[in-house]
Amino acid sequence: MKIIVPLDFSENSIKALEFAIALADKKHGSITLIHVVEVIYDFASQAALALDALLTEAEKLMKKTIATYEANGIPMDFVVVEGTPSVSIARLAEEREATLIVMSTQGASGIKKTLMGTHTVNLIREANCPVLVVPSEAKVSEIRKVTLALEFANHEEGFIDWMVDMSKRWSLGLEILHVQTNQGFKEELSIFGMEGYLAKKYPGLPVKIHTFYAENANEGIERYMEEHEDMILVMCHEHRDLWDQIIKKSHSIKMAYHTRVPLLILV
């Protein structure tokens, strides 16, 4: 498992690193830290001087961070680059064929309460691998399960396979959450069908299926989260063009602004 961890050296980003270490496979896993420097100046000479200083300082902090956590036994390296954070992180993840990106919901600048930073949301839109976002309140020691929110759509089959594998690697329980916005025979059939599918494809795998009736998916997920804080919430995010994102906004992007538990977005 190859994990990318964006680091701005804030307390929140260090917490994301600690989550990544807990999830990484010590035998076959590795972690690459990335720090992205954004420099905007009116004069090129000022920009060059500032950039050199920032890159040098970031490299020192990266080496110090790795020295602090290398005793965990996970191979770690780092990259320091200039650019746009979301673009640079997504590019590195693609180049390294990363399994997962783990980052904090808040950066050094800080966004109060449970709001997620712009860079994080942009990365969710641009990344070609799953992204796990870790709120400042989350504690890896309290995580007991992963909960996969499903619409029972065709594109979700691969996500189920991936999460079954990850839940085993992470030694966490697996639960399925389905929010019903309509009540009827068709919805009930879908639930029974999912139970049968899981039993046939993964015999003996203990999986709980939770269903909530709500006016919309966000409301149902919020209700579930109020009762289950010992989890990583997993959602699917299909990439859409800019106007579709603005007009419709996928459930996963909406939830990214309000989550109180770690949120894993599958792409």
C-alpha positions in Angstrom: 0.0 0.0 0.0 1.4 3.3 -1.1 0.1 6.3 0.8 0.6 10.0 0.1 0.3 12.4 3.0 0.3 16.2 2.3 2.1 18.0 5.1 2.1 21.7 6.0 3.6 20.9 9.5 0.4 22.0 11.3 -0.9 20.0 14.1 -3.8 18.8 12.0 -1.6 17.6 9.2 0.6 15.7 11.7 -2.6 14.0 12.9 -3.3 12.9 9.3 0.2 11.4 9.1 -0.4 9.5 12.3 -3.6 8.1 10.8 -1.7 7.1 7.7 0.9 5.3 9.8 -1.8 3.4 11.6 -3.4 2.3 8.3 -0.2 1.4 6.4 1.0 -2.1 6.0 4.4 -2.4 7.7 5.4 -5.4 5.5 4.3 -4.0 2.1 3.4 -0.3 2.7 5.2 3.0 2.3 4.4 6.7 2.9 5.5 9.6 0.8 5.1 13.1 2.4 4.6 16.0 0.2 4.8 19.7 1.0 3.6 22.2 -1.7 4.9 25.7 -1.6 2.7 28.4 -3.1 4.5 31.7 -3.7 2.8 34.7 -5.4 4.8 37.9 -5.7 4.7 40.9 -8.0 8.5 40.8 -8.6 10.3 37.7 -10.0 13.4 38.4 -7.9 11.5 38.5 -4.7 9.7 35.3 -5.6 12.9 33.5 -6.3 14.4 34.5 -3.0 11.3 33.6 -1.0 10.9 30.3 -2.8 14.5 29.1 -2.1 14.1 29.9 1.6 10.7 28.2 1.8 11.9 25.1 0.0 15.0 24.8 2.2 13.0 25.2 5.4 10.4 22.7 4.2 13.1 20.1 3.5 14.5 20.5 7.0 11.1 20.0 8.6 10.4 17.0 6.4 13.6 15.3 7.5 12.8 16.1 11.1 9.3 14.7 10.8 10.5 11.4 9.2 13.1 11.1 12.0 10.3 11.4 14.6 8.2 8.7 13.1 10.6 6.3 11.4 10.5 4.0 14.5 7.1 2.9 13.5 8.7 0.7 10.8 6.9 2.2 7.8 9.3 3.2 4.9 9.0 7.0 4.4 10.3 9.5 2.0 9.3 13.1 1.0 8.8 15.5 -1.9 8.9 19.3 -1.7 7.6 21.2 -4.7 6.3 24.6 -5.8 2.8 24.7 -7.3 -0.9 24.5 -6.6 -1.5 22.0 -3.7 -4.4 20.0 -5.2 -2.8 19.7 -8.6 0.7 18.8 -7.3 -0.6 16.2 -4.8 -2.9 14.6 -7.4 0.0 14.4 -9.9 2.4 12.8 -7.3 -0.3 10.3 -6.4 -0.6 9.3 -10.1 3.1 9.2 -10.7 3.7 7.0 -7.6 0.6 4.8 -8.4 -0.6 5.6 -4.8 -3.2 3.5 -3.1 -4.5 6.3 -0.9 -4.1 10.0 -0.1 -4.5 10.9 3.6 -4.8 14.5 4.5 -6.3 16.8 7.2 -9.5 18.7 6.8 -7.8 21.9 8.0 -4.4 23.3 7.2 -2.1 25.7 8.9 -4.3 28.7 8.1 -7.2 27.0 10.0 -10.8 26.9 9.2 -13.0 26.9 12.3 -15.3 24.1 13.5 -15.9 21.3 10.9 -15.4 23.2 7.7 -13.0 21.7 5.2 -10.3 23.7 3.4 -10.5 24.6 -0.3 -7.4 22.6 -1.1 -8.8 19.5 0.3 -12.1 19.7 -1.6 -10.2 20.5 -4.8 -8.0 17.5 -4.3 -11.1 15.3 -3.9 -12.3 16.5 -7.3 -8.9 16.0 -9.0 -7.4 12.9 -7.5 -7.3 9.6 -9.3 -7.1 7.5 -6.1 -9.1 7.4 -2.9 -8.7 10.3 -0.5 -9.1 10.0 3.3 -9.7 13.3 5.0 -9.1 13.4 8.8 -10.9 16.0 11.0 -9.0 17.6 13.9 -11.3 15.9 16.4 -10.7 12.4 15.1 -8.7 9.8 17.0 -7.3 6.8 15.2 -7.4 4.7 18.4 -11.2 5.1 18.5 -11.9 3.8 15.0 -13.6 0.4 15.0 -15.2 0.1 11.6 -15.6 1.5 8.1 -19.0 2.3 6.9 -19.6 2.4 3.1 -22.5 4.6 2.0 -24.1 3.1 -1.1 -26.9 4.1 -3.5 -27.0 0.6 -4.9 -25.8 1.9 -8.3 -23.9 0.0 -11.0 -20.7 1.9 -10.6 -20.4 0.8 -6.9 -19.4 -2.8 -7.4 -15.7 -2.1 -7.6 -15.9 0.1 -4.6 -17.4 -2.7 -2.5 -14.5 -5.1 -3.5 -11.9 -2.4 -2.6 -13.4 -1.7 0.8 -13.8 -5.4 1.7 -10.0 -5.7 1.0 -9.2 -2.6 2.9 -11.3 -3.5 5.9 -9.4 -6.8 6.2 -6.0 -5.0 5.9 -7.0 -2.5 8.5 -8.6 -5.1 10.8 -11.8 -3.0 11.0 -15.4 -4.1 10.8 -17.3 -3.3 7.6 -20.8 -1.9 7.5 -23.1 -0.8 4.6 -25.2 2.3 4.9 -28.1 2.9 2.5 -30.4 6.0 2.8 -33.9 5.4 1.4 -35.6 8.5 0.1 -38.5 6.5 -1.1 -40.4 3.6 0.6 -41.7 0.7 -1.4 -41.3 -2.8 -2.7 -38.4 -1.9 -5.1 -36.4 -0.4 -2.3 -36.9 -3.4 -0.1 -35.9 -5.7 -2.9 -32.7 -3.7 -3.4 -31.7 -4.2 0.3 -32.4 -8.0 0.2 -30.5 -8.1 -3.1 -27.4 -6.5 -1.5 -27.6 -8.9 1.4 -27.6 -11.8 -1.0 -24.9 -10.4 -3.1 -22.5 -10.0 -0.1 -23.3 -13.4 1.3 -22.6 -15.1 -2.1 -19.5 -13.2 -3.0 -18.0 -13.0 0.5 -19.2 -16.0 2.4 -18.6 -15.8 6.1 -17.8 -12.0 5.9 -19.6 -10.3 8.8 -21.2 -7.2 7.3 -24.0 -5.1 8.8 -26.4 -3.2 6.5 -28.0 -0.1 8.0 -31.0 1.6 6.3 -32.3 5.1 7.1 -35.5 6.7 5.7 -34.8 10.4 5.0 -35.8 13.2 2.6 -32.3 13.2 1.1 -29.1 11.3 1.4 -27.2 14.0 3.3 -29.9 14.0 6.0 -29.8 10.3 6.4 -26.0 10.2 6.6 -25.9 13.0 9.2 -28.3 11.0 11.4 -26.2 7.9 11.1 -23.0 9.9 12.0 -24.7 11.2 15.1 -25.0 7.7 16.4 -21.7 6.2 15.0 -18.5 8.2 15.6 -16.2 5.2 15.9 -15.9 4.8 12.1 -14.4 5.9 8.8 -17.3 7.0 6.6 -16.8 5.9 3.0 -18.5 7.5 0.0 -18.2 7.3 -3.7 -17.5 10.4 -5.8 -17.9 10.3 -9.5 -15.9 13.0 -11.3 -18.1 15.5 -13.1 -17.4 18.6 -15.2 -17.3 22.0 -13.5 -20.8 23.1 -14.2 -22.2 19.8 -13.1 -20.3 20.1 -9.8 -21.7 23.7 -9.3 -25.3 22.9 -10.2 -25.7 19.4 -8.7 -22.8 18.9 -6.3 -22.3 15.2 -5.4 -23.2 14.0 -1.9 -19.6 13.3 -1.1 -18.5 16.9 -1.8 -21.4 18.2 0.3 -20.4 15.9 3.2 -16.8 17.0 2.9 -17.7 20.4 4.3 -19.5 19.0 7.3 -18.0 15.7 8.4 -17.1 15.1 12.0 -15.5 11.7 11.4 -12.8 10.6 9.0 -14.2 10.6 5.4 -12.9 8.3 2.7 -13.8 9.3 -0.8 -13.5 6.6 -3.5 -12.9 7.6 -7.1 
